[in-house]
């Protein structure tokens, strides 16, 4: 086997391993979507936005207590997710303003 063929085989094996590793990290289905929590509520867009905005604080608190989590599993699905991502982007500074480039 030549060096070029060996390099190709190693690259293919590495690519397969990378794809398998990424597939193993994929989230599963949330069986609690559209199921009310103990208080009878299902979190929607506005609650997702709020949870995204307070994400940095909630994350730190969740490291020290079992009763706090960063994501509400009893949610409305896509609308909650959209609010959560938008809120997280706002609170973590993901507006893209830094992509403008330096002014000369």
N, C-alpha and C positions, 0 to 999 in steps of 0.2 A: 504494500500500500504506500503510495507516494505521500509526501508531506502535505501537498495540496488536498488530497483526498482525506487525510487524517484531520486536517484543519476543518474541512467541510463537515465531516462526521461529528466532530466535537461541537461545532457551531449548531448543527441540527439538534444534537442531544441537549445542549444548553437552552436552545429555544423551546424544545418540548418541556424541559423542566421548568422554565419560566412560565409557560402557559399553564402548566399543571399547578404551580404555586399560586398564580393569580386566580385560577378557577377555585382553588380551595379557600380563598379569602372572600368569595362572593357571598353576599348576604342571602339568607333563605327567606321564604315567605313569612309574613307576619300574620299569624292566625288570629290576632286580637284586633285586626282592622275592623272598624265599624261596630265593635263590641263595646258597650258602655263600661266605664270603670266602676268602682264600688260606689262612687257618688252619683252615678247615672249619666255622666257626661262623656261625650266623644270629642277629643281635641280636634279642632279644625285649623284653618289658615291662620287666624289671629293668634291662637295659642301656639302654633308652630313658630310664628314670627317671634313671639315673646320668648319661647324656649331657645330659639337661635340667638336672640340678643343677649340672654343671660348665660349662654353656653360657657364662657371662660370661668365664671364664678361657680356655676353648677358643677363643672368638671372638677375643680379643686375640692369642693365640698364632697363630691361623690367618692373621692379617694379615701375619705376618712369616715364615711357613714354608709350603711347599707340601705337606708331609707330614702336616699336621693339618687336619681338617675338622670342622665342628660337628655333622654329621649322618651317621650310618652308613647307606650306601645298601643294604648287604646286611642287610636287616631282615625281620621277620616281617609287616610291613604295619601293620594297624590297632593291634595291641597295642604295637608299638614306638612308633608315633605317639602313642598315649595316654600311655605312660610319659614320652615326651619332653616333651609339652605339660605334664603334671603337674609334672615336674621343673623345667622352665623357669619355670612359674608360681611354684613355691616359691622358686627362686633369685632371681627377679626381683621378688619381693614382690607377686605378683598374687593374693593371697588374698581381696581384697575387704574387708579389715578397715577400710580408710579410708572405705568407703561408709557407715559407721554414722552419720556426722555428728558435729558438735561437741557436747560435753556442756555444758549451761548451768550 
